[in-house]
């Protein structure tokens, strides 16, 4: 099996791309601890009310999916994730605030940073039955889709489960036990042609509501997105939707799409 991956993103309306506070990364990895035929992915949503969420998200992404030759990040089970959370908190504490300004130091110490987390792997790509396994904290959601129908969502959130204070990976050390207690673990078997979408909260909430109205149309549209400009127009249009129940929240938006296929693509589209 092969994976075709694309990630779309848009910052809040009125903000520049460099002010995007989400994070998304993934690909096939080589790890002596496990099978070669696997890939790992991470999608994060930095909290805009937290201290320096862009730096926190970047630290988590580069540790979970390091540069070639560097140690691979944690296993996707509670004990290993707890050790990784603690390691990330220690690294953050050692780095300190960005400046010596008193307010900056107080924010770094008392508020800290936070990001919702969705981390998952696809295992067994060279076998007859690949599968995904993942961990999650908060309202960044994985959608497993087959034939334009939802097979599973992880975490399994409903339209009313998205709020202003989600769980997430936090820099404050007194949050470590709570993060491990609330960490969710999930997985599912994949088949040729399946799609996996990973979306941060604004996009995930929109998808959860939209598939209740017209599921096949939604997944057909999401599967057909082929260029960042098309995605940007889609986001702009949905943010302007008159019906509040259908409107996309004005927040940073990230959508990662993975297509599982038995064949290599016949062509590649390069976007600039």
C-alpha positions in Angstrom: 0.0 0.0 0.0 1.0 3.6 -0.6 0.1 6.9 1.1 -0.7 10.1 -0.9 -0.5 13.0 1.5 -1.5 16.7 1.2 -1.9 19.3 3.9 -4.0 22.5 3.5 -3.9 25.4 5.9 -5.2 28.9 6.3 -4.6 31.5 9.1 -7.4 33.5 10.7 -9.0 36.0 8.4 -6.9 39.2 8.4 -3.7 37.4 9.5 -0.6 36.4 7.5 0.5 32.8 6.8 3.4 33.3 9.3 0.9 33.9 12.1 -0.7 30.4 11.6 -0.5 28.7 15.0 -1.3 25.2 14.0 1.2 22.5 13.0 1.1 19.5 10.7 3.8 17.1 9.6 4.1 13.4 8.6 5.6 10.8 6.4 7.2 7.3 6.2 9.8 6.8 9.0 12.6 4.4 9.7 12.8 3.2 13.3 14.9 0.3 14.5 12.3 -0.3 17.3 9.5 -1.2 14.9 8.5 -2.2 11.4 9.9 -0.2 8.4 6.5 -0.2 6.7 4.9 2.6 8.7 4.4 6.3 8.6 3.6 8.7 11.4 1.8 12.0 11.5 1.0 14.8 13.9 -1.5 17.7 13.8 -1.6 20.3 16.5 -3.6 23.5 17.3 -1.7 26.0 19.4 -3.9 27.9 21.8 -4.1 31.6 20.8 -4.5 32.6 24.4 -1.4 30.7 25.5 2.2 32.0 25.7 4.1 31.7 22.4 2.1 28.8 20.9 4.0 28.9 17.6 7.3 27.9 19.4 5.5 25.2 21.5 3.9 23.7 18.4 7.2 23.7 16.5 9.0 22.0 19.4 6.3 19.2 19.6 6.4 18.7 15.8 10.1 18.5 15.4 10.4 16.1 18.4 7.6 13.8 17.3 8.9 13.6 13.7 12.6 14.5 13.9 15.0 15.0 11.1 16.4 11.9 9.3 18.9 10.0 11.5 17.6 11.5 14.8 15.7 9.4 17.3 12.1 8.8 16.5 9.5 10.2 18.9 7.4 8.4 21.5 5.4 5.2 21.1 1.7 5.8 20.9 0.8 4.4 24.3 0.2 6.2 27.7 3.5 5.4 29.4 5.7 6.5 26.5 3.6 9.6 25.9 3.9 10.5 29.5 7.7 10.4 29.3 7.5 12.5 26.1 5.2 15.1 27.7 7.6 15.4 30.6 10.6 15.7 28.3 8.9 18.4 26.3 8.0 20.3 29.5 11.6 20.1 30.6 12.9 21.3 27.3 10.5 24.2 27.4 11.5 25.2 31.0 15.2 25.0 30.0 14.7 27.3 27.0 12.9 30.0 29.1 10.9 33.0 27.9 11.7 34.8 24.7 12.8 38.0 26.5 13.6 39.4 29.9 10.5 41.6 29.9 8.7 41.1 33.3 5.3 40.5 31.6 6.8 38.1 29.2 8.4 36.1 32.0 5.1 36.1 34.0 3.2 34.8 31.0 5.8 32.1 30.4 5.8 31.0 34.1 2.1 31.4 35.1 0.2 30.8 31.9 2.5 28.7 29.8 1.6 27.3 26.4 -0.8 24.7 25.2 -1.7 22.8 22.0 -4.3 20.2 21.2 -2.8 17.0 19.9 -3.6 14.3 17.3 -0.7 11.9 16.7 -1.1 8.7 14.7 0.7 6.1 12.7 -0.2 3.9 9.7 1.3 0.5 10.2 1.7 -2.6 7.9 1.9 -0.8 4.6 3.6 -3.8 3.1 1.0 -6.3 4.4 -2.6 -7.3 3.5 -4.2 -5.3 6.3 -2.7 -1.9 7.2 -4.1 -0.1 10.1 -3.9 3.3 11.8 -3.3 3.8 15.6 -3.3 7.1 17.4 -3.5 9.2 20.5 -5.4 12.5 21.0 -5.8 15.3 23.5 -8.4 17.9 22.7 -10.5 18.6 19.6 -8.2 18.0 16.7 -9.9 15.1 15.0 -9.1 12.2 12.6 -11.8 11.1 10.2 -11.5 7.7 8.6 -13.6 7.6 5.4 -14.5 4.8 3.0 -16.6 5.2 -0.1 -17.7 8.7 1.0 -18.9 7.3 4.3 -17.5 7.9 7.8 -16.0 4.7 9.2 -14.8 6.3 12.5 -13.8 9.6 14.0 -11.2 10.0 16.7 -11.8 11.5 19.1 -15.5 10.7 18.6 -16.8 14.2 19.0 -20.3 15.5 18.3 -21.4 18.9 17.2 -21.7 20.1 20.8 -18.4 18.8 22.0 -16.2 21.6 20.7 -15.5 24.3 23.3 -13.2 27.1 24.3 -11.1 25.1 26.8 -10.2 21.7 25.2 -7.6 19.3 26.5 -4.1 19.6 25.2 -0.4 19.2 25.7 0.6 21.9 28.3 3.9 23.3 29.4 3.0 23.6 33.1 4.4 20.6 34.9 1.4 20.4 37.3 -0.7 19.3 34.3 1.2 16.1 33.5 -1.0 13.7 35.4 -4.2 15.2 34.0 -2.8 15.0 30.4 -2.1 11.3 30.8 -5.4 10.6 32.4 -7.3 12.3 29.5 -5.2 10.9 26.7 -7.3 8.9 24.3 -6.1 5.9 22.3 -7.7 4.6 19.1 -7.2 2.8 15.9 -8.8 1.1 12.9 -8.2 -1.2 9.9 -7.6 0.4 6.5 -8.4 -0.7 2.9 -7.4 0.3 -0.6 -9.0 3.6 -1.4 -9.7 4.7 2.2 -9.1 8.4 3.1 -8.0 9.8 6.4 -8.6 13.5 7.2 -7.0 15.1 10.2 -8.4 18.5 11.0 -7.9 21.2 13.7 -11.0 22.3 15.6 -12.5 24.9 13.3 -12.4 22.5 10.3 -13.2 19.4 12.4 -16.3 21.1 13.9 -17.5 22.2 10.4 -17.0 18.6 9.1 -18.9 17.1 12.1 -21.9 19.4 11.4 -21.8 19.2 7.6 -21.8 15.4 7.4 -25.1 15.3 9.4 -26.7 17.2 6.5 -25.0 15.8 3.3 -22.3 13.4 4.1 -21.4 12.0 0.7 -21.2 15.5 -0.9 -18.9 16.6 2.0 -16.4 13.8 1.6 -16.5 14.0 -2.2 -15.6 17.7 -2.0 -12.9 17.2 0.6 -11.4 14.3 -1.5 -11.3 16.5 -4.6 -9.5 19.4 -3.2 -6.4 19.7 -5.4 -4.8 23.1 -4.8 -4.2 25.5 -1.9 -5.9 28.3 -3.7 -9.1 26.2 -4.0 -8.9 25.4 -0.3 -8.4 29.1 0.5 -11.5 30.0 -1.5 -13.5 27.3 0.2 -12.5 28.6 3.7 -13.3 32.2 2.8 -16.7 31.2 1.4 -17.6 29.1 4.5 -16.6 31.8 6.9 -19.1 34.1 5.1 -21.9 31.6 5.3 -25.1 33.4 6.4 -26.5 30.4 8.3 -24.6 30.4 11.6 -25.1 26.6 11.9 -23.2 26.1 8.7 -20.5 28.8 9.2 -16.8 28.0 9.5 -15.4 29.6 12.6 -12.8 32.3 12.0 -9.8 30.4 13.4 -6.6 28.9 12.0 -7.6 26.0 9.8 -5.6 22.9 9.0 -6.7 19.9 7.0 -4.4 16.9 6.3 -5.6 14.4 3.8 -4.1 10.9 3.4 -5.3 8.5 0.6 -4.4 4.8 1.0 -3.9 3.2 -2.4 -2.5 0.0 -3.7 -1.0 1.8 -6.8 1.5 4.6 -7.2 0.0 7.8 -8.5 0.1 8.2 -12.3 1.0 11.9 -11.9 2.1 14.4 -9.3 0.7 17.9 -8.9 3.2 20.5 -7.6 1.6 23.6 -6.0 3.4 26.9 -5.6 
